[in-house]
Amino acid sequence: MTFPIEIRVGEIHLSLHPVFEMLAFTVGFRYFTYLRARSTDYMSDDTRVKIIIGAIFGAFIGSRILGALEDPYALAHSAHRLLYLYSSKTIVGGLLGGLWGVEIAKLIIGEKRSSGDLFTFPIILAMIIGRIGCFTSGITEPTYGVETTSMLGMNLGDGLMRHPVALYEIAFLLLLWLVLYLISSHHSGLQSGDIFKLFMIFYLTFRFAIDFIKPAPHSVGILSSIQVACVTGVLYYTRTIIRLTRSMLLPISDQRGKFY
């Protein structure tokens, strides 16, 4: 396997990454509409559209700002900072920016109910598809790992054996999908929005850990800007973590009246 993996038509080489990005958005949204059609959504179409618009704008802005801050030196010395800002992006910034975009949209329209659960599994699916695209790009996308001598190492295009971080993330997301599905199916103590909150907590914790084996610039001590954002995001959910931890430590018999 040679990286980056491209579609070749004569002398034209087309990167698979934008193809998978487009697939991620398209399939993820179609999966959202499928789940919404099969569930009882207490929000009107108008409210959902406004929330989605808030999420899109928030995700776009957040992904660009945090992506640019991933390498502050490159940003500071860029000849075209706006272009550098536009071309930079990271999923962590997209998730956190989307979160705040939704909260701002809900504040504007006066919606106080949680809206995240219905988006959770479509987001995970879209991220899996997107990470496949990142993997096909090898080292041309900043989703590869540092050098390793482990059996998991792969030559991602520069002749060095590196951690295939994109594959690690795909495996984690598949496992997270299963865990969240089981929790949503068997835990009766959940409140509306808890599945999305659990997704954010687990994913941000994973990204904080996995970024130690990525060659990202350290912005704050030994941490990258993305890791700092992950810590901030998890701290945002401190009250949720405490409440859910207490709830899940209760015997299942107390919650449903029988053992499973």
N, C-alpha and C positions, 0 to 999 in steps of 0.2 A: 504494500500500500504506500503510495507516494503522496505527500502533503505539499501544498493544499490540494484537496480533491476537487477537480474542476470538470465541467462539461466542455468538451473540445469539439468544435465544428470547424474543420479546416484550420485556419490560422487564428481563429477566435477562441479564446479561453474564457469561459464564464464561471464565476465563483458560485458554489452551491449555497454559500452563507445567506445571501439575500433571498434566495429561493425558499430556504427553510424559515427565514424570518417572516416572509409573507404567508407561508403555510401555518406558522405558529399563530399569527393573528387571525387568519381565516378559520382554521379548524377550532381554535380556542373559542372564538365568538359563536361559531355554529354549535359547539358543545354547550355553551351557556344557554343559547336559545332552546336547545333540546331539553336541557334540565329544567328550564323555567316552564316550558310547556307541560312537563310531567309533574310539576310540583304546584303547591298552592302559594302563589306569590302575593303577599299582602300589600305590595306596592303597585301603584298604577303604572301604566306604560309611560306616562309623562314624567313621573318621579324617577323611574328607572333610567330613562333617557338622560335626564339632567345629572343623575349620579354618574352615569357612564361618561358623560362629557367632562365632568369634574375629574374623574379618574384618568381620562386620556390626557387632559392638559397637565394635571399634576404629575403623571408618570413621565410625560415628555420633558417637562422642566426639571424634575428631580433627577432623572437619568442623565441628563446633560450636565447639570451642575456637579453632581457627585463624580461623574465620569471625568470631567475636566479637572476636578480637584484630586483625582487619583495620582496625578503627577504634577504637583504645584510648580515645580521648576520649569517643566515644559510649557505649562500655561503662562507663566510669567515671562518667558522668553519667546513666546510664539509671535510671529510677525502679524498674524491675523487671528486675534484672540476670539472674535465672534465665530469665525469659521472653525477654530479649534474646539470651541465650546459646543457648536452644533454637531460636529463629527464625533464627539466623545459621548459614550453612554455606558451605563451599567445597570443591571437588573435590580440591584439593591436600591439604587437611587430611584428607579422606576417604581418599585414597590412602595417605598416610603413616600415618594412624591405623590403617587396615586392615592395612598392612604389619606394624606393631607388634602389632596384635591377633592376627594369624596367628602371629607369632613367639612370643608369650606362650602361645597355645594349643598350639603344637607343643612348647614347653618343658614344659608341664603334662602332656601325654600321652606325652612322650618320643619324639616323631617328629623325626628329624634330616634326613630327605630334603627336597629342595626341592619346593614344591607350586604354584609360581606360574605356570608356563608354560600350563597348561590354562585359567587364568583370563584370560590376556592379551587374546586377541581378543574374548571376550565383554565385557570391560571397555571396550575401545575402541568396540565397537558401542553399548554402553549410553551411553557418553559422547557419541557422535555424536548419538544420539536426544535425549539430555538437552539438548545445546547447541542443537538445533533449537527446543526449548521456550524456552530462554533468549533466542534470537533473536526469537521471536514476542512476547516481553515488552517489547522495546524498552528504554527507560531505566528501567523499573520493576524490572529486575533488574540488579545491579552487574556486568554482563558486557559493557557497551558501552565504546567507546573515547573518546579525547579528540577535539576538533574537528580537522578536516583539510580541506585544499583539494584533495586528490588525487581522482582519478576514482573511487576506491573508496569515497568518503564517502557516507553515507546519512543521511537524516532518520529517526531512530529514535523520534520522538515529541515532541521538544522544539523542533523547527524548526531545529536546528543540524545541519550535515553532520559526522557522526562516523565514526570507524573502526568498521565492523561486526565487532568482535573475535570474536563468537560464530561468524561465518562463517569467519573466518581459522582459528579452532581446528578447525572441522569439516574444512576443507581439509587442515590439517596432520595430523589424525587419519587421514584417508583415505590420505594419502601414507605416514604411519607404518605403517599396516596393511600396505600393499604392501611397504614396505622390510623389515619384520619377517618377513613371509611369505617373501620371497626369501632373507633370511638363514637362516631356519629350514630352507628347502628345499635350499640350496646350500652351506652352511658346515658342514663336518664336525667342526670343533673346538669346538663348543658343549657346555657342560655342562648338566645338568638345572637349570632355573631361569634360564638366561641370557636367554631371550627376554623374560621378565617384567622382568628387571633392565634390559635394553636399553630396554624400553618406559618404565620409570620414569626412566631417565637422560635419554632423548630428550624425554619429556614435561615433566619438571621444568625442563630447560634451555629448552625452548620457552616455558613459562609465565614463567620468569624474564625472558626477553626481551620477551614480548608485554605484560607488565604495565607496561612503561615507557610504553605508549600508552593506559593505562587511568587514569582519574582517581581512583586509590586514594590514601588518606592515607599519607604516609611515616612509618613507625614508627622506622626505624633509618637516620639520615642521609637518603640519597636513595632508600632501599629501603623497600618495603612489607613488612608482616609475612609475606605470602605469598611474596615474593621471598626473604626470609631463610630461610623454610622450604624453598624450592626449593634454595637453596645448600646447606643442611644435608643435604637428601636426596641430592643429587648427591655430596657429600663422603662420605656413608655408603657409597657404592658405589665409592670410590676404587680399592680393590684390584681390583674387577671391571673397572673401566675400563682399568686398566693391563694386566690379563691379557688382556682381549678385544682391546685395541688391538694387543698383541704378536701375538696369534693371527691377527687379520685382516690384519696386514701381511705374514704369511708368504705366499709364492707359493702359489696354489691347487694348483699341481702337486705341492708338497710334502705337501699335505693329502690329495689323492685320487689322485695318481699320473698325472694328465693335466690338460691345460689346458681351460678352459671359456671 
